[in-house]
């Protein structure tokens, strides 16, 4: 199923942390609203709680996106679930909670064609989080729809070498533990994502010459989307998927 991404005739739009521009990121509401828009892919971030539960949250700490403080890895799931993960975005969203990966998987049951970009955040237990995520996604039958992402090259190599899964990385200069050379980190990547400052026609060509699919993040208005497409990008991860979806559906 994931091989659909290899066709240059297709353009895929991924909801970055759900529908991040309009709803609190990485909440079940943000994912549900992105699905209502019709995104063919969701991107989300995974970390582990102190007691080993896989939770969906971007930052190393809960400070920015909840009413709590402290490192995610220092808090048990019961404490994480008490935090308000929506009020910071606006009063209307107060009371939303940090979801577990299991809760997200349950939300996705009615979407058998949905692709998943699963980002394992850099952390000392990154390999363990990857192992737990792979096992859980496989138990739901979702594994064949997943591309795994990390800014930690060691985690990407682990997923590639142990599980043979498709991986999406980033330019070497922004990755941790990057290994240069013909058998290094780039050899473990299936796709590479460039941010909008990094994205140029020459940079995209260099990625393709190494054999990578070229993705980008985050083109959120019409001009950025059309520029990304002109560079030959085939997957766009968007905070606001609406402009990219509109253009992908009606490119003329």
VEXBA-182180 format. One record per residue: residue number from 1; x, y, z of N, C-alpha, C in turn. Coordinates in Angstrom, 3 decimals. Example, Ala and Ser with C-alpha at 12.3 -4.5 7.8 and 13.67 -1.06 7.14 Angstrom:
<atoms>
<1,<13.190,-5.690,7.800>,<12.300,-4.500,7.800>,<13.200,-3.300,7.800>>
<2,<12.850,-2.250,7.080>,<13.670,-1.060,7.140>,<12.900,0.030,7.870>>
</atoms>
This chain:
<atoms>
<1,<0.822,-1.216,0.000>,<0.000,0.000,0.000>,<0.856,1.266,0.000>>
<2,<1.948,1.254,0.756>,<2.794,2.433,0.884>,<3.485,2.769,-0.433>>
<3,<3.573,1.781,-1.333>,<4.242,2.015,-2.610>,<3.515,3.045,-3.468>>
<4,<2.274,3.362,-3.116>,<1.564,4.436,-3.830>,<2.359,5.731,-3.799>>
<5,<3.158,5.913,-2.755>,<3.928,7.147,-2.605>,<5.058,7.254,-3.619>>
<6,<5.400,6.148,-4.269>,<6.526,6.157,-5.202>,<6.157,6.694,-6.574>>
<7,<4.880,6.780,-6.866>,<4.450,7.234,-8.183>,<4.565,8.746,-8.298>>
<8,<5.290,9.217,-9.291>,<5.433,10.662,-9.510>,<4.130,11.281,-10.008>>
<9,<3.162,10.451,-10.398>,<1.874,10.978,-10.864>,<0.984,11.389,-9.690>>
<10,<1.327,10.922,-8.487>,<0.504,11.200,-7.319>,<1.153,12.256,-6.437>>
<11,<0.333,13.109,-5.863>,<0.789,14.070,-4.863>,<0.017,13.792,-3.577>>
<12,<0.748,13.596,-2.496>,<0.130,13.247,-1.221>,<0.273,14.403,-0.245>>
<13,<-0.795,14.624,0.506>,<-0.830,15.677,1.523>,<-0.968,15.006,2.879>>
<14,<-0.065,15.347,3.778>,<-0.072,14.766,5.118>,<-0.418,15.839,6.136>>
<15,<-1.320,15.526,7.042>,<-1.668,16.453,8.111>,<-0.605,16.438,9.195>>
<16,<0.096,17.557,9.354>,<1.200,17.653,10.305>,<0.670,17.746,11.728>>
<17,<0.888,16.697,12.517>,<0.345,16.610,13.874>,<-1.182,16.755,13.847>>
<18,<-1.775,16.269,12.756>,<-3.207,16.437,12.535>,<-3.462,17.683,11.712>>
<19,<-4.447,18.452,12.107>,<-4.773,19.735,11.465>,<-4.247,20.812,12.412>>
<20,<-2.934,20.986,12.388>,<-2.222,21.741,13.420>,<-2.542,23.228,13.439>>
<21,<-2.841,23.792,12.271>,<-3.050,25.237,12.229>,<-4.381,25.657,12.848>>
<22,<-5.334,24.737,12.948>,<-6.682,25.101,13.408>,<-7.092,24.430,14.712>>
<23,<-6.341,23.407,15.135>,<-6.702,22.645,16.334>,<-5.437,22.308,17.120>>
<24,<-5.554,22.029,18.401>,<-4.364,21.723,19.195>,<-3.646,20.485,18.667>>
<25,<-2.393,20.652,18.364>,<-1.618,19.622,17.692>,<-1.574,18.300,18.458>>
<26,<-1.510,17.216,17.688>,<-1.338,15.874,18.244>,<-2.437,15.483,19.234>>
<27,<-3.625,16.071,19.065>,<-4.786,15.627,19.838>,<-5.704,14.816,18.922>>
<28,<-6.545,14.016,19.517>,<-7.475,13.243,18.703>,<-8.381,14.146,17.885>>
<29,<-8.719,15.329,18.429>,<-9.538,16.272,17.671>,<-8.802,16.758,16.431>>
<30,<-7.527,17.103,16.562>,<-6.754,17.571,15.412>,<-6.654,16.491,14.343>>
<31,<-6.496,15.242,14.759>,<-6.435,14.159,13.785>,<-7.796,13.934,13.130>>
<32,<-8.856,13.972,13.917>,<-10.191,13.772,13.362>,<-10.534,14.852,12.348>>
<33,<-10.174,16.090,12.646>,<-10.479,17.189,11.727>,<-9.660,17.084,10.448>>
<34,<-8.426,16.620,10.538>,<-7.630,16.394,9.333>,<-8.256,15.294,8.476>>
<35,<-8.746,14.252,9.118>,<-9.410,13.176,8.385>,<-10.675,13.671,7.707>>
<36,<-11.401,14.571,8.358>,<-12.601,15.148,7.745>,<-12.259,15.923,6.473>>
<37,<-11.080,16.524,6.456>,<-10.650,17.233,5.249>,<-10.341,16.281,4.102>>
<38,<-10.034,15.039,4.435>,<-9.714,14.055,3.412>,<-8.229,13.863,3.163>>
<39,<-7.381,14.171,4.149>,<-5.942,13.951,3.942>,<-5.681,12.459,3.738>>
<40,<-4.800,12.106,2.811>,<-4.481,10.688,2.617>,<-3.428,10.164,3.579>>
<41,<-2.837,11.071,4.386>,<-1.785,10.675,5.317>,<-1.858,11.545,6.561>>
<42,<-1.501,10.959,7.694>,<-1.325,11.705,8.933>,<0.110,11.559,9.421>>
<43,<0.659,12.657,9.926>,<1.960,12.634,10.592>,<1.735,12.857,12.077>>
<44,<2.444,12.093,12.925>,<2.315,12.274,14.369>,<3.613,11.862,15.056>>
<45,<3.758,12.310,16.305>,<5.004,12.167,17.050>,<4.810,11.253,18.253>>
<46,<5.803,10.407,18.512>,<5.692,9.441,19.601>,<6.835,9.581,20.606>>
<47,<6.455,9.473,21.876>,<7.397,9.406,22.995>,<6.865,8.376,23.992>>
<48,<7.683,8.104,24.999>,<7.283,7.154,26.027>,<7.114,7.859,27.360>>
<49,<6.082,7.457,28.087>,<5.900,7.932,29.456>,<6.882,7.212,30.381>>
<50,<6.912,7.627,31.628>,<7.824,7.007,32.596>,<7.547,5.514,32.756>>
<51,<6.266,5.136,32.632>,<5.907,3.734,32.805>,<5.777,2.988,31.476>>
<52,<6.377,3.544,30.424>,<6.507,2.809,29.179>,<5.323,2.834,28.245>>
<53,<4.362,3.730,28.481>,<3.230,3.869,27.557>,<3.626,4.811,26.415>>
<54,<3.255,4.442,25.187>,<3.584,5.269,24.028>,<2.501,6.326,23.859>>
<55,<2.923,7.583,23.922>,<1.990,8.700,23.852>,<2.322,9.578,22.649>>
<56,<1.320,10.323,22.209>,<1.440,11.142,21.005>,<1.665,12.584,21.440>>
<57,<2.917,13.033,21.358>,<3.273,14.397,21.756>,<4.598,14.737,21.093>>
<58,<4.755,15.989,20.717>,<5.945,16.401,19.985>,<7.130,16.719,20.887>>
<59,<6.925,17.570,21.876>,<8.046,18.123,22.634>,<8.579,17.148,23.673>>
<60,<9.830,17.393,24.066>,<10.433,16.607,25.138>,<9.734,16.843,26.469>>
<61,<9.187,18.052,26.637>,<8.452,18.385,27.854>,<6.990,18.665,27.512>>
<62,<6.162,18.710,28.543>,<4.738,18.998,28.361>,<4.447,20.495,28.461>>
<63,<5.457,21.311,28.688>,<5.255,22.719,29.036>,<4.527,23.518,27.957>>
<64,<4.877,23.332,26.695>,<4.323,24.177,25.629>,<2.887,23.810,25.303>>
<65,<2.559,22.525,25.301>,<1.256,22.104,24.768>,<0.304,21.554,25.826>>
<66,<0.600,21.793,27.101>,<-0.352,21.436,28.160>,<-0.257,22.485,29.263>>
<67,<-1.061,22.297,30.302>,<-1.007,23.175,31.464>,<-0.061,22.640,32.540>>
<68,<0.741,21.643,32.185>,<1.680,21.064,33.137>,<3.108,21.457,32.833>>
<69,<4.029,20.824,33.524>,<5.448,21.056,33.285>,<6.210,19.767,33.570>>
<70,<7.367,19.657,32.960>,<8.209,18.494,33.164>,<8.401,17.680,31.901>>
<71,<9.355,16.779,31.964>,<9.661,15.917,30.830>,<8.612,14.813,30.700>>
<72,<8.234,14.537,29.473>,<7.269,13.473,29.223>,<7.754,12.159,29.835>>
<73,<9.029,11.882,29.668>,<9.582,10.610,30.133>,<9.663,10.503,31.646>>
<74,<9.472,11.613,32.354>,<9.494,11.591,33.822>,<8.109,11.431,34.429>>
<75,<7.072,11.451,33.598>,<5.692,11.426,34.094>,<5.013,10.122,33.703>>
<76,<4.346,9.453,34.647>,<3.581,8.249,34.290>,<2.347,8.630,33.490>>
<77,<1.783,7.660,32.809>,<0.620,7.927,31.965>,<-0.520,8.541,32.768>>
<78,<-0.738,8.083,33.973>,<-1.839,8.617,34.780>,<-1.691,10.115,34.999>>
<79,<-0.459,10.579,35.182>,<-0.231,12.014,35.363>,<-0.371,12.749,34.037>>
<80,<0.135,12.182,32.978>,<0.006,12.817,31.663>,<-1.457,12.992,31.281>>
<81,<-2.291,12.011,31.642>,<-3.703,12.053,31.272>,<-4.494,13.094,32.072>>
<82,<-3.926,13.603,33.130>,<-4.601,14.655,33.892>,<-4.386,16.040,33.280>>
<83,<-3.436,16.161,32.370>,<-3.066,17.462,31.829>,<-4.051,17.908,30.754>>
<84,<-4.260,19.213,30.688>,<-5.089,19.826,29.649>,<-4.203,20.072,28.429>>
<85,<-4.482,19.358,27.336>,<-3.668,19.470,26.128>,<-4.322,20.343,25.063>>
<86,<-5.379,21.086,25.436>,<-6.059,21.924,24.455>,<-6.208,23.372,24.833>>
<87,<-6.294,23.671,26.138>,<-6.557,25.032,26.581>,<-5.520,26.041,26.153>>
<88,<-4.270,25.599,25.977>,<-3.209,26.521,25.537>,<-3.509,27.098,24.153>>
<89,<-4.254,26.339,23.341>,<-4.562,26.755,21.975>,<-5.746,27.706,21.931>>
<90,<-6.656,27.552,22.885>,<-7.836,28.400,22.956>,<-8.819,27.833,23.949>>
<91,<-9.615,28.679,24.591>,<-10.554,28.203,25.615>,<-11.522,27.139,25.122>>
<92,<-11.888,27.202,23.860>,<-12.848,26.226,23.328>,<-12.305,24.805,23.348>>
<93,<-10.988,24.663,23.472>,<-10.372,23.344,23.390>,<-9.902,22.829,24.749>>
<94,<-10.244,23.530,25.802>,<-9.845,23.099,27.137>,<-10.406,21.716,27.440>>
<95,<-9.576,20.895,28.066>,<-10.011,19.563,28.458>,<-9.574,18.457,27.525>>
<96,<-9.012,18.794,26.364>,<-8.460,17.749,25.511>,<-7.261,17.106,26.209>>
<97,<-7.016,15.844,25.918>,<-5.962,15.105,26.595>,<-4.876,14.643,25.618>>
<98,<-3.706,14.367,26.154>,<-2.638,13.746,25.373>,<-3.091,12.329,25.022>>
<99,<-3.151,11.985,23.758>,<-3.591,10.625,23.423>,<-2.459,9.605,23.514>>
<100,<-2.829,8.380,23.745>,<-1.891,7.278,23.599>,<-1.913,6.826,22.141>>
<101,<-0.883,6.094,21.748>,<-0.879,5.544,20.397>,<-2.051,4.579,20.220>>
<102,<-2.407,3.839,21.250>,<-3.555,2.937,21.164>,<-4.829,3.715,20.863>>
<103,<-5.041,4.833,21.528>,<-6.240,5.636,21.277>,<-6.257,6.163,19.848>>
<104,<-5.101,6.579,19.338>,<-5.039,7.038,17.956>,<-5.348,5.885,17.002>>
<105,<-4.792,4.721,17.262>,<-5.078,3.571,16.404>,<-6.571,3.249,16.373>>
<106,<-7.235,3.387,17.500>,<-8.682,3.149,17.531>,<-9.412,4.174,16.668>>
<107,<-8.993,5.426,16.729>,<-9.616,6.473,15.914>,<-9.488,6.159,14.426>>
<108,<-8.401,5.520,14.042>,<-8.107,5.296,12.626>,<-8.755,4.046,12.044>>
<109,<-9.461,3.270,12.847>,<-10.047,2.027,12.345>,<-10.923,2.217,11.103>>
<110,<-11.721,3.305,11.000>,<-12.593,3.443,9.812>,<-11.860,3.921,8.551>>
<111,<-10.530,4.008,8.576>,<-9.787,4.592,7.454>,<-8.740,3.605,6.943>>
<112,<-9.157,2.544,6.274>,<-8.225,1.483,5.885>,<-7.213,1.881,4.823>>
<113,<-7.436,2.987,4.132>,<-6.510,3.428,3.092>,<-5.540,4.506,3.584>>
<114,<-5.714,4.974,4.800>,<-4.915,6.079,5.315>,<-3.459,5.658,5.490>>
<115,<-2.548,6.500,5.022>,<-1.119,6.291,5.233>,<-0.686,7.017,6.497>>
<116,<0.369,6.514,7.134>,<0.816,7.041,8.413>,<2.301,7.364,8.365>>
<117,<2.636,8.582,8.749>,<4.030,9.000,8.901>,<4.308,9.073,10.395>>
<118,<5.018,8.076,10.904>,<5.173,7.857,12.335>,<6.538,8.386,12.766>>
<119,<6.543,9.505,13.490>,<7.821,10.096,13.889>,<8.187,9.670,15.308>>
<120,<9.344,9.050,15.435>,<9.902,8.682,16.734>,<10.826,9.815,17.153>>
<121,<10.505,10.486,18.236>,<11.282,11.642,18.649>,<12.631,11.205,19.240>>
<122,<13.677,11.992,19.007>,<14.982,11.663,19.593>,<14.904,11.612,21.119>>
<123,<15.373,10.531,21.692>,<15.343,10.325,23.140>,<16.255,9.147,23.459>>
<124,<16.737,9.060,24.696>,<17.586,7.915,25.050>,<16.929,6.569,24.799>>
<125,<15.593,6.505,24.898>,<14.879,5.252,24.679>,<14.246,5.192,23.289>>
<126,<14.823,5.911,22.318>,<14.225,5.976,20.989>,<14.033,4.618,20.335>>
<127,<15.014,3.738,20.474>,<14.867,2.403,19.889>,<13.721,1.634,20.547>>
<128,<13.607,1.757,21.862>,<12.534,1.056,22.570>,<11.157,1.592,22.164>>
<129,<11.055,2.915,21.992>,<9.797,3.500,21.523>,<9.471,2.972,20.128>>
<130,<10.487,2.902,19.267>,<10.274,2.374,17.921>,<9.793,0.926,17.977>>
<131,<10.413,0.107,18.819>,<10.008,-1.299,18.934>,<8.555,-1.417,19.382>>
<132,<8.181,-0.631,20.397>,<6.815,-0.684,20.914>,<5.817,-0.196,19.869>>
<133,<6.188,0.872,19.141>,<5.292,1.406,18.115>,<5.087,0.403,16.989>>
<134,<6.163,-0.216,16.533>,<6.049,-1.216,15.466>,<5.135,-2.353,15.905>>
<135,<5.331,-2.836,17.129>,<4.516,-3.949,17.620>,<3.040,-3.577,17.698>>
<136,<2.755,-2.368,18.200>,<1.362,-1.962,18.339>,<0.719,-1.732,16.978>>
<137,<1.419,-1.046,16.075>,<0.871,-0.797,14.751>,<0.654,-2.103,13.990>>
<138,<1.551,-3.054,14.188>,<1.374,-4.353,13.548>,<0.147,-5.076,14.111>>
<139,<-0.092,-4.948,15.414>,<-1.241,-5.615,16.021>,<-2.556,-5.081,15.470>>
<140,<-2.572,-3.827,15.026>,<-3.768,-3.235,14.425>,<-3.843,-3.473,12.912>>
<141,<-2.807,-4.066,12.346>,<-2.779,-4.274,10.907>,<-2.412,-3.038,10.116>>
<142,<-1.769,-2.077,10.767>,<-1.452,-0.805,10.113>,<-0.023,-0.736,9.576>>
<143,<0.807,-1.697,9.889>,<2.241,-1.543,9.648>,<2.570,-1.326,8.180>>
<144,<1.841,-1.988,7.293>,<2.136,-1.851,5.859>,<1.780,-0.471,5.325>>
<145,<1.121,0.342,6.135>,<0.747,1.704,5.707>,<1.662,2.760,6.307>>
<146,<2.722,2.341,6.986>,<3.546,3.281,7.758>,<4.873,3.590,7.084>>
<147,<5.255,4.855,7.166>,<6.632,5.293,6.948>,<7.113,5.832,8.288>>
<148,<8.296,5.408,8.718>,<8.821,5.816,10.014>,<9.856,6.920,9.846>>
<149,<9.740,7.921,10.699>,<10.539,9.137,10.611>,<11.245,9.386,11.930>>
<150,<12.461,9.931,11.847>,<13.133,10.406,13.056>,<14.259,11.351,12.674>>
<151,<14.509,12.321,13.552>,<15.692,13.153,13.416>,<16.920,12.467,14.023>>
<152,<16.730,11.295,14.607>,<17.825,10.514,15.169>,<18.188,9.412,14.176>>
<153,<19.363,9.527,13.568>,<19.773,8.560,12.553>,<19.908,7.155,13.124>>
<154,<20.258,7.042,14.406>,<20.367,5.730,15.027>,<19.013,5.028,15.065>>
<155,<17.956,5.790,15.353>,<16.611,5.211,15.368>,<16.185,4.789,13.959>>
<156,<16.470,5.643,12.966>,<16.126,5.279,11.591>,<16.834,3.998,11.167>>
<157,<18.133,3.909,11.481>,<18.889,2.718,11.109>,<18.326,1.480,11.799>>
<158,<17.931,1.627,13.050>,<17.349,0.507,13.796>,<16.067,0.014,13.123>>
<159,<15.193,0.931,12.737>,<13.934,0.545,12.093>,<14.209,-0.099,10.733>>
<160,<15.129,0.492,9.998>,<15.485,-0.044,8.680>,<16.105,-1.433,8.796>>
<161,<17.071,-1.586,9.695>,<17.837,-2.833,9.769>,<17.060,-3.953,10.445>>
<162,<16.336,-3.636,11.509>,<15.640,-4.691,12.253>,<14.330,-5.097,11.605>>
<163,<13.608,-4.112,11.073>,<12.255,-4.390,10.588>,<12.104,-4.280,9.072>>
<164,<13.081,-3.695,8.399>,<12.975,-3.528,6.960>,<11.856,-2.602,6.535>>
<165,<11.508,-1.644,7.403>,<10.407,-0.725,7.109>,<10.902,0.481,6.328>>
<166,<9.981,1.126,5.624>,<10.291,2.357,4.911>,<10.578,3.471,5.920>>
<167,<11.614,4.249,5.662>,<11.981,5.336,6.569>,<12.095,6.645,5.810>>
<168,<11.782,7.718,6.501>,<11.950,9.074,5.975>,<12.864,9.840,6.917>>
<169,<13.955,10.355,6.363>,<14.893,11.130,7.155>,<14.957,12.571,6.699>>
<170,<16.049,13.214,7.041>,<16.243,14.639,6.800>,<17.679,14.871,6.346>>
<171,<18.000,16.070,5.866>,<19.402,16.344,5.525>,<20.328,16.058,6.714>>
<172,<21.489,15.534,6.414>,<22.381,15.077,7.457>,<22.732,16.117,8.492>>
<173,<22.805,17.381,8.080>,<23.232,18.421,9.013>,<22.219,18.707,10.108>>
<174,<20.988,18.253,9.967>,<19.974,18.500,11.004>,<19.647,17.239,11.799>>
<175,<20.348,16.145,11.527>,<20.061,14.883,12.208>,<21.080,14.610,13.310>>
<176,<20.631,13.916,14.339>,<21.529,13.409,15.369>,<22.127,12.080,14.903>>
<177,<23.352,11.817,15.302>,<24.010,10.522,15.069>,<24.110,10.170,13.594>>
<178,<24.165,11.199,12.741>,<24.244,10.958,11.302>,<25.572,10.275,10.958>>
<179,<25.488,9.263,10.103>,<26.671,8.521,9.659>,<26.850,8.770,8.171>>
<180,<27.995,9.308,7.798>,<28.269,9.600,6.382>,<28.761,8.334,5.684>>
<181,<28.849,8.420,4.361>,<29.395,7.326,3.583>,<28.345,6.491,2.899>>
<182,<28.781,5.636,1.960>,<27.832,4.874,1.128>,<26.959,3.895,1.900>>
<183,<27.389,3.451,3.081>,<26.588,2.538,3.892>,<25.998,3.244,5.110>>
<184,<26.050,4.590,5.085>,<25.631,5.368,6.238>,<24.144,5.669,6.250>>
<185,<23.817,6.795,6.897>,<22.406,7.105,7.160>,<21.589,7.275,5.887>>
<186,<22.145,7.945,4.876>,<21.357,8.146,3.662>,<20.949,6.817,3.025>>
<187,<21.781,5.794,3.189>,<21.457,4.482,2.618>,<20.281,3.815,3.329>>
<188,<19.947,4.309,4.525>,<18.836,3.743,5.290>,<17.512,4.455,4.995>>
<189,<17.563,5.544,4.242>,<16.375,6.358,3.990>,<15.703,5.960,2.683>>
<190,<14.384,5.933,2.714>,<13.562,5.768,1.515>,<13.141,7.129,0.975>>
<191,<12.822,8.034,1.874>,<12.416,9.397,1.513>,<13.177,10.375,2.388>>
<192,<13.296,11.608,1.892>,<13.939,12.667,2.662>,<13.031,13.893,2.613>>
<193,<12.855,14.527,3.766>,<11.987,15.702,3.847>,<12.833,16.947,4.046>>
<194,<12.523,17.971,3.266>,<13.190,19.268,3.361>,<12.191,20.289,3.878>>
<195,<12.623,21.155,4.783>,<11.726,22.236,5.162>,<11.725,23.289,4.064>>
<196,<10.823,24.243,4.153>,<10.638,25.183,3.060>,<11.845,26.092,2.845>>
<197,<12.668,26.281,3.869>,<13.894,27.049,3.690>,<14.965,26.225,2.974>>
<198,<14.962,24.928,3.190>,<15.942,24.051,2.552>,<15.561,23.698,1.123>>
<199,<14.274,23.768,0.819>,<13.781,23.282,-0.466>,<14.142,24.220,-1.608>>
<200,<14.927,23.725,-2.524>,<15.239,24.400,-3.784>,<15.220,23.334,-4.877>>
<201,<15.121,23.744,-6.141>,<15.189,22.731,-7.203>,<16.480,21.922,-7.155>>
<202,<17.610,22.576,-6.867>,<18.885,21.851,-6.809>,<18.917,20.874,-5.645>>
<203,<18.390,21.293,-4.475>,<18.375,20.392,-3.317>,<17.492,19.182,-3.586>>
<204,<16.352,19.418,-4.231>,<15.464,18.305,-4.562>,<16.123,17.358,-5.559>>
<205,<16.812,17.917,-6.557>,<17.511,17.074,-7.530>,<18.583,16.229,-6.856>>
<206,<19.301,16.815,-5.889>,<20.357,16.072,-5.194>,<19.764,14.888,-4.426>>
<207,<18.603,15.091,-3.830>,<17.942,13.994,-3.117>,<17.557,12.881,-4.078>>
<208,<16.982,13.253,-5.202>,<16.568,12.248,-6.176>,<17.771,11.491,-6.738>>
<209,<18.880,12.191,-6.917>,<20.081,11.535,-7.426>,<20.602,10.474,-6.463>>
<210,<20.333,10.660,-5.172>,<20.708,9.635,-4.192>,<19.670,8.520,-4.113>>
<211,<18.591,8.664,-4.855>,<17.564,7.633,-4.869>,<16.448,7.829,-3.878>>
<212,<16.331,9.033,-3.304>,<15.298,9.298,-2.312>,<14.061,9.917,-2.945>>
<213,<12.893,9.575,-2.411>,<11.704,10.363,-2.683>,<11.870,11.710,-1.997>>
<214,<11.355,12.780,-2.613>,<11.511,14.121,-2.055>,<10.188,14.586,-1.468>>
<215,<10.192,14.813,-0.156>,<9.048,15.333,0.578>,<9.413,16.711,1.113>>
<216,<8.417,17.445,1.619>,<8.723,18.742,2.228>,<7.745,19.049,3.355>>
<217,<8.130,20.014,4.179>,<7.301,20.511,5.289>,<7.680,21.961,5.543>>
<218,<6.761,22.860,5.849>,<5.324,22.740,5.771>,<4.816,23.834,4.818>>
<219,<4.430,23.486,3.600>,<3.857,24.468,2.679>,<2.391,24.719,3.032>>
<220,<2.101,25.909,3.542>,<0.781,26.165,4.120>,<-0.039,27.215,3.382>>
<221,<0.466,27.726,2.267>,<-0.347,28.624,1.453>,<-0.148,28.252,-0.009>>
<222,<-0.950,28.852,-0.869>,<-0.942,28.448,-2.269>,<0.429,28.636,-2.911>>
<223,<1.091,29.759,-2.637>,<2.389,30.019,-3.255>,<3.414,28.966,-2.829>>
<224,<3.428,28.608,-1.562>,<4.375,27.606,-1.083>,<4.084,26.239,-1.689>>
<225,<2.815,25.900,-1.794>,<2.445,24.609,-2.372>,<2.889,24.535,-3.827>>
<226,<2.621,25.573,-4.595>,<2.990,25.551,-6.011>,<4.506,25.537,-6.178>>
<227,<5.223,26.222,-5.294>,<6.683,26.175,-5.342>,<7.174,24.761,-5.057>>
<228,<6.609,24.124,-4.037>,<7.011,22.758,-3.700>,<6.771,21.812,-4.873>>
<229,<5.628,21.941,-5.502>,<5.321,21.084,-6.643>,<6.269,21.356,-7.802>>
<230,<6.647,22.608,-8.006>,<7.590,22.943,-9.064>,<8.965,22.336,-8.808>>
<231,<9.284,22.122,-7.546>,<10.550,21.473,-7.183>,<10.468,19.953,-7.320>>
<232,<9.296,19.438,-7.619>,<9.140,18.008,-7.811>,<8.801,17.222,-6.564>>
<233,<8.361,17.930,-5.528>,<7.973,17.247,-4.291>,<6.700,16.439,-4.535>>
<234,<6.636,15.238,-3.960>,<5.453,14.408,-4.144>,<4.662,14.181,-2.865>>
<235,<5.228,14.512,-1.705>,<4.491,14.450,-0.450>,<4.749,15.727,0.324>>
<236,<3.672,16.376,0.756>,<3.763,17.636,1.495>,<3.118,17.459,2.856>>
<237,<3.878,17.727,3.900>,<3.358,17.668,5.264>,<2.983,19.084,5.676>>
<238,<1.704,19.315,5.967>,<1.172,20.668,6.091>,<0.513,20.895,7.444>>
<239,<0.804,22.049,8.055>,<0.055,22.484,9.228>,<-1.391,22.784,8.857>>
<240,<-1.559,23.419,7.687>,<-2.886,23.687,7.126>,<-2.987,22.916,5.818>>
<241,<-3.636,21.770,5.812>,<-3.692,20.965,4.587>,<-4.611,21.516,3.505>>
<242,<-5.422,22.527,3.802>,<-6.460,22.958,2.872>,<-5.886,23.433,1.537>>
<243,<-4.913,24.379,1.491>,<-4.394,24.793,0.174>,<-3.777,23.651,-0.615>>
<244,<-3.003,22.792,0.054>,<-2.361,21.686,-0.672>,<-3.375,20.689,-1.200>>
<245,<-4.397,20.398,-0.424>,<-5.441,19.483,-0.898>,<-6.167,20.048,-2.103>>
<246,<-6.463,21.339,-2.050>,<-7.182,21.960,-3.166>,<-6.368,21.898,-4.453>>
<247,<-5.075,22.180,-4.348>,<-4.227,22.179,-5.532>,<-3.953,20.762,-6.010>>
<248,<-3.761,19.831,-5.078>,<-3.524,18.451,-5.466>,<-4.722,17.858,-6.203>>
<249,<-5.931,18.259,-5.796>,<-7.138,17.743,-6.427>,<-7.411,18.416,-7.760>>
<250,<-7.008,19.682,-7.891>,<-7.246,20.473,-9.117>,<-5.984,21.246,-9.452>>
<251,<-4.962,20.574,-9.991>,<-3.652,21.209,-10.167>,<-3.606,22.322,-11.197>>
<252,<-4.544,22.368,-12.127>,<-4.472,23.392,-13.182>,<-4.757,24.787,-12.618>>
</atoms>
